[in-house]
Amino acid sequence: MRPLLLTSALALLATPALAENRALLIGANEYPNLKQDFWLKGPANDVKLVETYLTTAAPVPFSPDNVTVLADGLPGKQAPTLAAIRAAFADLAAQAQDGDFIYLHFSGHGSQAPALNPETELDGLDELFLPVDIGPWNDSVGAVENALVDDEIGQMIDAIRAKGANVWAVFDSCHSGTVTRAAPSDDEDVRTRQLPPEALGLSPEDMETATRALPQADPRAKPQAPVEVGQAGGSFTAFFAAQTNEVTPEKNLPKGKPNRVPQGVFTYTLFETLAEYPNATYGQIGQEVLRKYAVKNLARSTPLFEGDLDHVVFQGTEGARVAQWPVTADSTSFTIPAGTLHGLAEGMQLAIMPNAAAPTEESLGTVTLTGTETFTATGMADTDLPRGAYLRQVDESVDFTLTVALPEPGSAPADALTKALEALAEITGPRLAFVAAGQPADLRLAVIPESPRPDAIWILPETGLAEDYAQTPSVSTADKTPELLAEVMGATLTTMSRAINLLRLGDAVGQGTLDVEVEMLTREGKGKPLVPLSRNDVPRLIPNDEVHVLATNNMDQPVDVNVLYVAANYEISHWFAGRLQPGDELKRGLFRISDDVLGAERMVVVLTPASPQSPVEDLSFLAQDALQMTRGLHGGLGEAMRDAGFGATTRGVVALDAEEEDAGPAPGIIQIELRTVPAN
């Protein structure tokens, strides 16, 4: 038997090892060498969330033994010093084998410093990730002590990829020196994950010298990724919370939950999306993150997505959204392995399915959720739940109510708004709910004494951060009676709510089931070639750039197409309404970008199935400057649009399944995010 055993052992040694999934999660919170004002609270919670997701809910298995966590503030975890991070990367490179999948997560402060090798940086600056033992700028060596420079991160990732491993890196930090102001909120510390260079001992003159002689970049060019890697080796994908001239916040999440904790907005939004769409491609996940930023009015930053975006996340198998979960029942109480991260909330109804493959019409009834945590939900059933049952989410609805937090009392502008509040509430109606300063809200009203308009009420996003006064709505108070203030503020909030609700509706409806190819194109001027607008990136356009639409109806029934544009100032313009007969192709120039307002903007393409000989669906009434409806709509989508704020109804939550049964393909709404920027 010994020869047989020896032969078997040699055969095992010669067999290639099975691919492994590994992760390195880095969360830097407290920086002893910096003022406590610069310390963070969310990174430890980020990596705890990610660790739990990877080891319990990811679509591919991650053994806890293969997940390394470096985070101060978590019991039993090593602090993320520069030496610890380098050692962890070295271990990963030593362990990695061909076909392995490696997930990397960086949560903490970022910053910038004059580049060690200026020829490798378009802006003359190195992007930095800051370990907890960060020190000041050292003139003698021309570097920030113990900083992790973007070039070194790229080299460490390349060492892993050289083994044939595939890498996905997520960076929830930012590198901008932008000064931000925050409105008071229930999130004791809404903080930005960017450290001004002067906090590291760098003067504005040092930074200006590093960038002064550089040529102006093409404003349309895609922003340079903060971390770049080589071309050889396994695949590489990188997600960045913000571009290098933007900031990214952390705040208490999930919104409205009593046990919420400080969390990176980007990390939470990303893993919320992964929980809902675990089998999507990286590009699809990126699109959903951008959509959530827009419809939830989370932040003004623009996440950046790089690399092999057509691959399925975690090297999993492509599939549709997961909206059902196995149920564990004890008498009439039950638990499912999904919670707030998966979009579930108390009061939501789920259908009881006898098995995972059963069609929805075979539902055995419904249950109501009574409690939700990040990864679990509980409830009570009126009947015994059968063994092997699944609970399926069938409640497709969208909440059109916007919550607005009032400014902190005690200032003249805030007092003026208080006097106008009763009239304001009457103007805006029940869809806008006003809450006290500091309470969870979709929009925050704030008085900012150091702003260009200290007498004004500023209207800020959910995080309460005022990053760019030129693109932040505000209403002056000193020149208005309470009645006029209510009228102007009411009009402003109503305009914003209609734009936000149109995006919410598009998010809920999705692309539908219509087989219609839609592509948006741009060109620099007449006679120039048309170039497709990417769906995986956030394209940049400058004034006078043209926007065109190309649509092809591959179905055997007519489809109506409407194209709308939501501008950075919340205005909505309607650019096209027309019908595509079966096999038709639409090629149409829509408009040129103006320089009236620039910033985060969004194309919205609405597709609705049409009946022969029926009037063409015309959604021009959605335009902000023409709110009177000129034509009725048919079906649930039209009713939802009315309830989004463009008609006279006042319901706060609207079901999207109001279409008649057997009505054919469902309508769809396609959204394309873009940024309009100044020309050089």
C-alpha positions as CSV (number, residue, x, y, z in Angstrom):
1,M,0.0,0.0,0.0
2,R,2.9,2.4,0.6
3,P,3.6,2.9,-3.1
4,L,-0.1,3.7,-3.7
5,L,-0.2,6.2,-0.9
6,L,3.0,7.8,-2.2
7,T,1.6,8.0,-5.7
8,S,-1.6,9.6,-4.3
9,A,0.3,12.1,-2.3
10,L,2.4,13.1,-5.3
11,A,-0.8,13.5,-7.4
12,L,-2.3,15.8,-4.7
13,L,0.9,17.9,-4.8
14,A,0.7,18.2,-8.5
15,T,-3.0,19.2,-8.5
16,P,-3.5,23.0,-8.9
17,A,-4.9,24.6,-5.7
18,L,-8.5,25.7,-5.8
19,A,-9.0,29.4,-6.2
20,E,-9.5,31.3,-2.9
21,N,-11.4,34.5,-2.1
22,R,-9.4,36.8,0.2
23,A,-9.9,40.3,1.6
24,L,-7.9,43.0,3.3
25,L,-10.0,45.6,5.1
26,I,-8.4,48.8,6.4
27,G,-10.2,51.3,8.6
28,A,-8.3,54.2,10.0
29,N,-10.2,56.2,12.6
30,E,-8.0,58.0,15.2
31,Y,-4.8,59.8,14.3
32,P,-2.7,60.5,17.4
33,N,-0.4,62.9,15.6
34,L,-3.3,65.1,14.4
35,K,-5.8,67.3,16.3
36,Q,-8.8,65.4,17.4
37,D,-11.0,67.6,15.2
38,F,-9.5,65.5,12.3
39,W,-10.3,62.1,13.8
40,L,-13.0,60.0,12.2
41,K,-15.6,57.6,13.6
42,G,-16.9,55.7,10.6
43,P,-14.0,53.7,9.1
44,A,-14.1,51.0,11.8
45,N,-17.9,50.6,11.3
46,D,-17.2,50.4,7.5
47,V,-14.9,47.5,7.7
48,K,-17.1,45.7,10.3
49,L,-20.0,46.0,7.8
50,V,-17.9,44.8,4.9
51,E,-16.4,41.9,7.0
52,T,-19.9,40.8,8.0
53,Y,-21.2,41.0,4.4
54,L,-18.2,39.1,2.9
55,T,-18.4,36.2,5.5
56,T,-22.2,35.9,5.6
57,A,-24.0,37.4,2.6
58,A,-21.6,37.6,-0.3
59,P,-22.6,35.7,-3.5
60,V,-19.2,33.9,-3.3
61,P,-17.8,32.4,-0.1
62,F,-15.2,34.3,2.0
63,S,-13.8,32.2,4.8
64,P,-13.3,34.3,8.0
65,D,-9.7,33.0,8.0
66,N,-9.1,34.7,4.7
67,V,-10.4,38.1,5.7
68,T,-7.8,40.3,7.4
69,V,-9.0,43.4,9.2
70,L,-6.8,46.3,10.2
71,A,-8.8,48.8,12.2
72,D,-8.4,50.8,15.4
73,G,-11.5,50.8,17.5
74,L,-12.5,47.2,16.9
75,P,-11.7,44.7,19.6
76,G,-9.0,42.2,18.8
77,K,-8.0,44.0,15.5
78,Q,-4.6,45.4,14.7
79,A,-4.3,49.1,14.1
80,P,-3.7,50.2,10.5
81,T,-0.2,51.6,10.8
82,L,1.9,52.0,7.7
83,A,4.0,49.0,8.7
84,A,0.9,46.8,9.4
85,I,-0.6,47.7,6.0
86,R,2.6,46.9,4.2
87,A,3.0,43.6,6.0
88,A,-0.6,42.6,5.2
89,F,-0.1,43.4,1.5
90,A,3.1,41.3,1.6
91,D,1.2,38.4,3.1
92,L,-1.5,38.7,0.4
93,A,1.1,38.7,-2.4
94,A,2.8,35.6,-0.9
95,Q,-0.5,33.7,-0.5
96,A,-2.1,34.8,-3.8
97,Q,-2.3,32.2,-6.6
98,D,-3.6,32.2,-10.2
99,G,-7.4,32.6,-10.2
100,D,-7.7,33.9,-6.7
101,F,-10.0,36.8,-6.0
102,I,-8.8,39.6,-3.7
103,Y,-11.0,42.3,-2.3
104,L,-9.3,45.4,-0.8
105,H,-11.1,48.1,1.2
106,F,-9.6,51.5,2.4
107,S,-11.7,53.7,4.7
108,G,-10.0,56.7,6.3
109,H,-8.5,60.1,5.5
110,G,-7.0,61.0,2.2
111,S,-5.0,64.0,1.3
112,Q,-2.5,65.3,-1.3
113,A,1.1,66.4,-1.3
114,P,3.6,67.5,-4.0
115,A,4.5,64.5,-6.1
116,L,7.8,62.6,-5.5
117,N,7.8,61.9,-9.2
118,P,5.9,64.9,-10.8
119,E,6.1,63.3,-14.3
120,T,3.8,60.5,-13.2
121,E,1.0,62.8,-11.9
122,L,-1.0,65.0,-14.3
123,D,-1.8,67.5,-11.5
124,G,1.7,67.4,-10.0
125,L,0.3,65.9,-6.7
126,D,0.5,62.5,-5.1
127,E,-2.8,61.2,-3.6
128,L,-2.3,59.9,-0.1
129,F,-4.1,57.4,2.1
130,L,-3.3,58.1,5.7
131,P,-2.5,55.3,8.2
132,V,-3.2,56.1,11.8
133,D,0.5,56.8,12.5
134,I,0.7,59.6,9.9
135,G,3.2,62.3,10.6
136,P,3.8,65.8,9.2
137,W,5.3,66.9,5.9
138,N,9.1,66.4,6.0
139,D,10.9,68.9,3.8
140,S,14.2,67.0,4.0
141,V,12.7,64.0,2.1
142,G,9.9,65.8,0.3
143,A,7.2,63.5,1.7
144,V,4.5,63.1,4.4
145,E,5.8,60.8,7.1
146,N,4.2,57.4,7.1
147,A,1.8,58.3,4.3
148,L,0.7,55.6,1.9
149,V,1.3,57.2,-1.5
150,D,-0.8,56.2,-4.5
151,D,2.2,54.9,-6.4
152,E,3.1,52.5,-3.6
153,I,-0.5,51.3,-3.4
154,G,-0.4,50.6,-7.1
155,Q,2.8,48.6,-6.8
156,M,1.5,46.5,-3.9
157,I,-1.7,45.7,-5.9
158,D,0.5,44.8,-8.9
159,A,2.5,42.4,-6.8
160,I,-0.8,40.5,-6.1
161,R,-1.9,40.7,-9.7
162,A,1.4,39.3,-10.9
163,K,0.4,36.0,-9.3
164,G,-2.6,35.9,-11.5
165,A,-5.1,37.0,-8.8
166,N,-8.0,39.3,-9.7
167,V,-8.4,42.4,-7.5
168,W,-11.2,44.7,-6.6
169,A,-10.2,47.8,-4.6
170,V,-12.6,50.2,-2.9
171,F,-11.4,53.6,-1.5
172,D,-13.8,55.4,0.8
173,S,-11.5,58.5,1.3
174,C,-11.0,61.7,-0.6
175,H,-8.1,64.0,-1.5
176,S,-9.7,67.4,-2.0
177,G,-8.7,70.4,0.0
178,T,-12.2,71.9,-0.5
179,V,-13.5,73.8,2.5
180,T,-17.0,72.5,3.5
181,R,-19.6,73.7,6.0
182,A,-22.2,71.5,7.6
183,A,-25.7,72.2,8.8
184,P,-26.5,70.8,12.3
185,S,-27.9,67.3,12.1
186,D,-28.8,64.4,14.3
187,D,-25.5,62.9,13.1
188,E,-23.4,64.3,15.9
189,D,-20.4,64.5,13.5
190,V,-21.0,64.6,9.8
191,R,-17.4,64.6,8.7
192,T,-15.6,64.6,5.5
193,R,-12.8,62.1,4.9
194,Q,-10.3,64.6,3.6
195,L,-7.4,66.1,5.4
196,P,-6.4,69.6,4.3
197,P,-2.7,69.7,3.3
198,E,-2.1,72.4,5.9
199,A,-3.0,69.9,8.6
200,L,0.1,68.0,7.6
201,G,2.3,71.0,7.6
202,L,2.0,71.9,3.9
203,S,1.3,75.5,3.0
204,P,-0.9,76.7,0.1
205,E,2.3,77.9,-1.5
206,D,3.7,74.4,-1.5
207,M,0.7,73.0,-3.3
208,E,0.5,75.9,-5.8
209,T,4.2,75.5,-6.7
210,A,3.6,71.8,-7.4
211,T,0.8,72.5,-9.9
212,R,1.7,75.9,-11.3
213,A,3.7,74.9,-14.4
214,L,1.3,72.1,-15.5
215,P,-0.6,72.4,-18.8
216,Q,-4.4,72.8,-18.6
217,A,-6.1,69.5,-18.9
218,D,-9.0,68.8,-21.4
219,P,-12.1,69.6,-19.4
220,R,-14.0,66.7,-21.1
221,A,-11.3,64.2,-20.2
222,K,-12.2,61.5,-17.6
223,P,-10.6,62.4,-14.2
224,Q,-7.4,60.6,-13.4
225,A,-7.9,57.8,-11.0
226,P,-6.2,58.5,-7.6
227,V,-4.5,55.0,-7.8
228,E,-3.3,53.4,-11.0
229,V,-1.9,50.0,-11.6
230,G,0.1,48.2,-14.4
231,Q,-1.3,46.4,-17.4
232,A,0.0,42.9,-16.7
233,G,-1.4,40.2,-14.4
234,G,-4.9,39.5,-13.1
235,S,-7.8,41.8,-13.7
236,F,-8.2,45.0,-11.7
237,T,-11.3,47.1,-10.8
238,A,-11.3,50.1,-8.5
239,F,-14.1,52.1,-7.0
240,F,-13.3,55.6,-5.6
241,A,-15.7,57.5,-3.3
242,A,-14.9,60.8,-5.0
243,Q,-12.8,62.4,-7.6
244,T,-9.6,64.2,-6.6
245,N,-11.2,67.6,-6.4
246,E,-14.2,66.4,-4.3
247,V,-14.9,65.3,-0.8
248,T,-16.8,62.3,0.6
249,P,-18.7,62.3,3.9
250,E,-19.5,59.9,6.7
251,K,-22.7,60.2,8.7
252,N,-24.9,58.1,11.0
253,L,-26.6,55.3,8.9
254,P,-29.0,53.8,8.1
255,K,-31.2,56.9,8.1
256,G,-33.9,57.0,10.7
257,K,-32.7,53.9,12.7
258,P,-32.2,54.3,16.5
259,N,-29.1,52.1,16.4
260,R,-27.5,53.8,13.4
261,V,-23.7,54.4,13.6
262,P,-21.2,56.6,11.8
263,Q,-20.6,55.1,8.4
264,G,-19.0,56.1,5.2
265,V,-21.8,57.2,2.9
266,F,-20.0,55.6,-0.1
267,T,-19.3,52.3,1.7
268,Y,-22.9,52.0,3.0
269,T,-24.4,52.9,-0.4
270,L,-22.1,50.5,-2.2
271,F,-22.9,47.5,0.0
272,E,-26.6,48.4,0.1
273,T,-26.4,48.1,-3.7
274,L,-24.4,44.8,-3.5
275,A,-27.0,43.4,-1.1
276,E,-29.8,44.2,-3.6
277,Y,-27.9,43.2,-6.8
278,P,-25.2,40.6,-5.7
279,N,-24.9,39.2,-9.2
280,A,-24.5,42.4,-11.2
281,T,-21.4,43.6,-13.1
282,Y,-19.2,46.2,-11.7
283,G,-20.5,48.7,-14.2
284,Q,-24.1,48.0,-13.2
285,I,-23.2,48.3,-9.5
286,G,-21.6,51.7,-10.3
287,Q,-24.6,52.9,-12.1
288,E,-26.9,51.9,-9.2
289,V,-24.6,53.7,-6.7
290,L,-24.8,56.9,-8.9
291,R,-28.5,56.5,-9.0
292,K,-28.8,56.2,-5.3
293,Y,-26.7,59.3,-4.8
294,A,-29.1,61.2,-7.0
295,V,-32.5,59.9,-5.8
296,K,-31.5,60.1,-2.1
297,N,-29.8,63.4,-2.5
298,L,-26.9,62.0,-0.5
299,A,-23.9,64.0,-1.5
300,R,-22.5,66.2,-4.3
301,S,-19.4,64.0,-4.9
302,T,-19.1,61.9,-8.0
303,P,-17.8,58.3,-7.4
304,L,-15.3,57.1,-9.9
305,F,-15.2,53.6,-11.4
306,E,-12.2,52.1,-13.2
307,G,-11.0,48.9,-14.7
308,D,-12.8,45.7,-15.9
309,L,-16.3,47.0,-15.3
310,D,-18.0,44.3,-17.5
311,H,-17.0,41.5,-15.1
312,V,-19.5,40.2,-12.5
313,V,-18.6,41.4,-9.0
314,F,-16.6,39.0,-6.8
315,Q,-16.1,36.7,-9.9
316,G,-19.6,35.5,-9.3
317,T,-22.3,34.4,-11.8
318,E,-24.4,37.1,-13.5
319,G,-28.0,37.2,-12.4
320,A,-31.0,39.3,-11.6
321,R,-31.7,41.2,-8.4
322,V,-32.2,39.0,-5.3
323,A,-35.5,39.9,-3.7
324,Q,-36.4,36.8,-1.8
325,W,-34.9,35.0,1.2
326,P,-35.3,31.7,3.0
327,V,-37.3,32.0,6.2
328,T,-36.5,30.6,9.6
329,A,-39.7,30.3,11.6
330,D,-40.4,29.6,15.3
331,S,-44.2,29.2,15.7
332,T,-45.6,32.4,14.1
333,S,-42.4,34.5,14.5
334,F,-39.8,34.4,11.8
335,T,-36.4,35.7,10.7
336,I,-34.9,36.2,7.3
337,P,-31.2,36.9,6.4
338,A,-31.8,40.3,4.9
339,G,-32.4,43.7,6.4
340,T,-32.0,47.5,5.9
341,L,-28.9,46.9,3.8
342,H,-31.2,45.0,1.3
343,G,-33.8,47.8,1.2
344,L,-36.2,46.3,3.8
345,A,-38.1,48.3,6.4
346,E,-40.6,47.9,9.2
347,G,-44.1,47.6,7.9
348,M,-43.1,46.2,4.5
349,Q,-45.1,43.2,3.3
350,L,-43.5,40.1,1.8
351,A,-45.1,37.3,0.0
352,I,-44.9,33.7,1.4
353,M,-43.6,31.4,-1.4
354,P,-43.6,27.6,-1.0
355,N,-40.1,27.5,-2.6
356,A,-37.6,29.7,-4.3
357,A,-38.7,28.9,-7.9
358,A,-42.5,29.3,-7.4
359,P,-44.2,32.1,-9.5
360,T,-45.5,35.0,-7.5
361,E,-49.1,34.0,-8.2
362,E,-48.6,30.8,-6.1
363,S,-48.0,32.9,-3.0
364,L,-49.5,31.4,0.2
365,G,-50.2,34.8,1.7
366,T,-48.2,37.7,3.1
367,V,-46.4,38.7,6.2
368,T,-45.4,42.1,7.6
369,L,-42.0,42.9,8.9
370,T,-41.9,44.3,12.4
371,G,-38.2,44.8,12.9
372,T,-35.1,45.3,10.7
373,E,-31.4,45.2,11.4
374,T,-28.6,45.7,8.9
375,F,-28.5,42.0,7.9
376,T,-31.7,40.5,9.4
377,A,-35.4,41.2,9.5
378,T,-38.1,39.8,11.8
379,G,-41.9,39.6,11.9
380,M,-45.0,37.7,12.9
381,A,-47.1,35.5,10.6
382,D,-50.8,34.8,10.9
383,T,-50.2,31.2,10.0
384,D,-47.5,28.6,10.3
385,L,-44.8,29.0,7.6
386,P,-44.0,25.8,5.8
387,R,-40.6,24.3,5.8
388,G,-38.5,25.5,2.9
389,A,-40.6,28.6,2.4
390,Y,-39.1,31.9,1.0
391,L,-40.3,35.4,1.6
392,R,-40.4,37.5,-1.6
393,Q,-40.4,41.3,-1.9
394,V,-43.3,42.2,-4.1
395,D,-44.1,45.6,-2.6
396,E,-42.8,47.9,-5.5
397,S,-43.5,51.4,-4.3
398,V,-41.8,54.7,-4.2
399,D,-42.1,57.3,-1.4
400,F,-42.6,60.8,-2.9
401,T,-42.5,62.5,0.5
402,L,-39.5,64.7,1.1
403,T,-38.5,65.6,4.7
404,V,-37.0,69.0,5.2
405,A,-35.0,69.8,8.4
406,L,-35.5,73.4,9.6
407,P,-32.4,75.6,10.4
408,E,-31.0,75.8,13.9
409,P,-33.1,78.5,15.7
410,G,-31.6,81.7,17.1
411,S,-30.5,83.6,14.0
412,A,-32.4,86.3,12.2
413,P,-32.9,84.2,9.0
414,A,-34.1,81.2,11.0
415,D,-36.5,83.4,13.0
416,A,-37.8,84.9,9.7
417,L,-38.5,81.4,8.4
418,T,-40.3,80.4,11.6
419,K,-42.7,83.3,11.1
420,A,-43.3,82.1,7.5
421,L,-43.5,78.4,8.3
422,E,-47.3,78.1,8.6
423,A,-47.8,79.8,5.2
424,L,-44.9,77.7,3.8
425,A,-46.5,74.4,4.9
426,E,-49.8,75.4,3.3
427,I,-48.0,76.2,0.0
428,T,-45.9,73.0,-0.2
429,G,-48.7,70.7,1.0
430,P,-48.3,67.3,2.8
431,R,-45.6,65.9,0.5
432,L,-43.0,68.1,2.1
433,A,-42.7,67.3,5.8
434,F,-40.8,69.8,8.0
435,V,-38.9,68.5,11.0
436,A,-36.7,70.2,13.7
437,A,-33.1,71.0,13.1
438,G,-30.9,67.9,13.5
439,Q,-33.6,65.3,12.7
440,P,-33.1,62.9,9.8
441,A,-34.1,64.6,6.6
442,D,-33.8,64.5,2.8
443,L,-33.0,68.2,2.6
444,R,-31.5,70.5,5.3
445,L,-32.1,74.2,5.7
446,A,-29.2,76.1,7.2
447,V,-28.0,79.6,8.1
448,I,-24.2,79.9,7.3
449,P,-22.9,83.2,8.6
450,E,-19.5,82.9,6.8
451,S,-21.2,82.2,3.4
452,P,-21.6,84.9,0.7
453,R,-25.2,85.3,1.8
454,P,-25.3,85.3,5.6
455,D,-28.9,86.5,5.7
456,A,-30.0,83.5,3.5
457,I,-31.5,80.1,4.2
458,W,-29.3,77.6,2.4
459,I,-30.8,74.3,1.1
460,L,-28.4,71.5,1.5
461,P,-28.4,67.7,0.8
462,E,-29.0,65.0,3.3
463,T,-25.5,65.2,4.7
464,G,-25.9,69.0,5.3
465,L,-22.6,69.8,3.6
466,A,-22.2,73.0,1.6
467,E,-19.4,72.3,-0.8
468,D,-19.9,74.8,-3.5
469,Y,-22.0,77.9,-2.7
470,A,-22.3,78.8,-6.4
471,Q,-24.3,75.5,-7.0
472,T,-26.2,75.5,-3.7
473,P,-29.8,76.9,-3.7
474,S,-30.5,79.6,-1.1
475,V,-33.3,82.1,-0.4
476,S,-32.6,85.5,1.2
477,T,-34.7,86.6,4.1
478,A,-33.9,90.2,5.0
479,D,-35.7,91.6,2.0
480,K,-38.9,89.6,2.4
481,T,-42.1,89.7,4.3
482,P,-43.1,86.4,5.9
483,E,-45.7,85.9,3.1
484,L,-43.1,86.6,0.3
485,L,-40.5,84.4,2.0
486,A,-43.0,81.5,2.2
487,E,-43.9,82.0,-1.5
488,V,-40.3,82.0,-2.7
489,M,-39.1,79.2,-0.4
490,G,-42.2,77.1,-1.3
491,A,-41.5,77.6,-5.0
492,T,-37.8,76.6,-4.5
493,L,-38.6,73.5,-2.5
494,T,-41.3,72.4,-4.8
495,T,-39.0,72.8,-7.8
496,M,-36.4,70.7,-6.1
497,S,-38.9,68.1,-4.9
498,R,-40.3,67.6,-8.4
499,A,-36.8,67.0,-9.9
500,I,-35.8,64.7,-7.0
501,N,-39.1,62.7,-7.4
502,L,-38.6,62.3,-11.1
503,L,-35.3,60.7,-10.4
504,R,-36.9,58.6,-7.6
505,L,-39.5,57.4,-10.0
506,G,-36.9,56.5,-12.6
507,D,-35.0,54.6,-9.9
508,A,-38.0,52.6,-8.9
509,V,-39.3,51.8,-12.5
510,G,-35.9,50.9,-13.9
511,Q,-35.4,50.0,-17.5
512,G,-38.4,47.8,-17.7
513,T,-38.9,44.9,-20.1
514,L,-39.1,46.8,-23.4
515,D,-36.6,45.7,-26.1
516,V,-35.6,49.2,-27.1
517,E,-31.9,50.1,-27.6
518,V,-31.2,53.6,-26.4
519,E,-27.9,55.4,-26.7
520,M,-27.1,59.0,-25.9
521,L,-24.3,60.6,-28.0
522,T,-22.4,63.9,-27.9
523,R,-20.2,65.9,-30.2
524,E,-18.1,69.0,-29.9
525,G,-19.9,70.9,-32.6
526,K,-21.5,70.7,-36.0
527,G,-19.5,68.5,-38.4
528,K,-17.6,66.7,-35.6
529,P,-18.1,63.0,-35.0
530,L,-20.7,61.7,-32.6
531,V,-19.3,59.9,-29.6
532,P,-21.5,57.7,-27.3
533,L,-22.0,58.9,-23.7
534,S,-20.6,56.1,-21.4
535,R,-23.0,54.4,-19.0
536,N,-20.1,53.2,-16.8
537,D,-18.6,56.6,-16.2
538,V,-19.9,60.1,-15.6
539,P,-19.2,61.9,-18.9
540,R,-18.1,65.5,-18.8
541,L,-19.5,68.0,-21.2
542,I,-18.6,71.7,-21.7
543,P,-20.7,74.6,-23.1
544,N,-21.7,74.2,-26.7
545,D,-21.3,70.4,-26.7
546,E,-24.2,68.8,-28.5
547,V,-26.4,66.0,-27.1
548,H,-28.1,63.5,-29.5
549,V,-30.3,60.4,-29.0
550,L,-30.2,57.2,-30.9
551,A,-33.0,54.7,-30.2
552,T,-34.0,51.4,-32.0
553,N,-37.3,49.6,-31.4
554,N,-36.7,45.9,-31.7
555,M,-40.2,44.9,-30.7
556,D,-43.3,44.1,-32.8
557,Q,-45.3,46.9,-31.1
558,P,-45.0,50.7,-31.1
559,V,-43.1,52.4,-28.2
560,D,-43.3,56.1,-27.2
561,V,-40.0,57.8,-26.3
562,N,-39.7,61.0,-24.2
563,V,-36.4,62.6,-23.4
564,L,-36.0,64.9,-20.4
565,Y,-33.1,66.7,-18.8
566,V,-32.7,67.4,-15.1
567,A,-30.2,70.3,-14.7
568,A,-27.9,71.0,-11.8
569,N,-30.3,73.8,-10.6
570,Y,-33.2,71.2,-10.5
571,E,-34.9,72.6,-13.6
572,I,-36.5,70.0,-15.9
573,S,-36.6,70.5,-19.6
574,H,-38.5,68.3,-22.1
575,W,-36.7,67.7,-25.4
576,F,-38.5,65.1,-27.3
577,A,-41.7,63.1,-27.6
578,G,-42.3,60.7,-30.4
579,R,-43.3,57.2,-31.4
580,L,-41.1,54.4,-32.7
581,Q,-43.0,51.9,-34.8
582,P,-41.7,48.3,-34.9
583,G,-38.2,48.3,-36.4
584,D,-37.9,52.1,-36.4
585,E,-34.7,53.9,-35.6
586,L,-34.7,57.4,-34.1
587,K,-31.7,59.7,-34.7
588,R,-32.2,63.1,-33.3
589,G,-30.1,66.0,-32.1
590,L,-31.5,67.4,-28.9
591,F,-29.7,70.4,-27.5
592,R,-26.4,72.2,-26.8
593,I,-25.0,72.6,-23.3
594,S,-25.3,76.2,-22.2
595,D,-23.1,78.0,-19.6
596,D,-26.1,79.2,-17.5
597,V,-25.7,76.5,-14.9
598,L,-23.1,73.8,-14.6
599,G,-22.7,70.7,-12.4
600,A,-24.3,67.3,-11.7
601,E,-27.0,66.7,-14.3
602,R,-29.0,63.8,-15.6
603,M,-30.7,62.6,-18.8
604,V,-34.0,60.8,-18.3
605,V,-35.4,58.7,-21.2
606,V,-39.0,57.4,-20.6
607,L,-40.1,54.5,-22.7
608,T,-43.8,53.5,-22.7
609,P,-45.6,50.8,-24.8
610,A,-48.2,52.3,-27.1
611,S,-51.3,51.0,-28.7
612,P,-51.9,51.5,-32.5
613,Q,-53.8,54.6,-33.4
614,S,-53.4,56.1,-29.8
615,P,-52.1,59.6,-29.2
616,V,-48.3,59.8,-28.7
617,E,-47.4,60.0,-25.0
618,D,-46.2,63.6,-24.5
619,L,-44.6,64.3,-21.2
620,S,-43.8,67.9,-21.8
621,F,-45.9,68.8,-18.8
622,L,-43.1,67.6,-16.7
623,A,-41.0,70.6,-17.6
624,Q,-40.5,72.9,-14.6
625,D,-41.5,76.0,-16.6
626,A,-44.7,74.4,-18.0
627,L,-46.3,72.5,-15.1
628,Q,-49.8,72.6,-16.5
629,M,-50.6,69.1,-17.8
630,T,-51.4,69.2,-21.6
631,R,-52.4,65.6,-22.0
632,G,-53.5,62.8,-19.8
633,L,-51.5,59.6,-19.2
634,H,-52.7,56.1,-19.1
635,G,-51.7,53.4,-16.7
636,G,-49.8,53.2,-13.5
637,L,-46.7,55.1,-14.7
638,G,-48.8,58.1,-15.6
639,E,-50.5,58.1,-12.2
640,A,-47.1,57.8,-10.5
641,M,-45.8,60.8,-12.4
642,R,-48.8,62.8,-11.4
643,D,-48.1,61.8,-7.8
644,A,-44.5,62.7,-8.1
645,G,-45.6,66.3,-7.8
646,F,-46.7,67.2,-11.4
647,G,-50.4,66.9,-10.8
648,A,-52.8,67.8,-8.1
649,T,-52.9,64.6,-6.0
650,T,-51.1,64.5,-2.7
651,R,-50.4,60.9,-1.8
652,G,-47.0,60.3,-0.3
653,V,-46.4,56.7,-1.4
654,V,-47.4,55.4,-4.8
655,A,-47.5,51.8,-6.0
656,L,-45.9,51.1,-9.3
657,D,-47.9,48.0,-10.1
658,A,-51.1,49.8,-11.1
659,E,-50.9,48.7,-14.7
660,E,-53.7,46.4,-15.8
661,E,-52.9,42.7,-15.9
662,D,-51.7,41.4,-19.2
663,A,-51.0,44.9,-20.4
664,G,-47.8,43.8,-22.2
665,P,-44.3,45.0,-21.6
666,A,-43.7,47.3,-18.6
667,P,-42.6,50.8,-19.2
668,G,-39.0,51.8,-18.5
669,I,-37.0,54.8,-17.5
670,I,-33.3,55.1,-18.4
671,Q,-31.2,57.6,-16.6
672,I,-27.7,58.7,-17.6
673,E,-25.6,60.7,-15.2
674,L,-23.3,63.4,-16.5
675,R,-21.4,66.5,-15.4
676,T,-21.3,69.8,-17.2
677,V,-18.0,71.7,-16.5
678,P,-16.5,75.1,-17.7
679,A,-14.4,75.2,-20.8
680,N,-10.7,76.0,-20.2
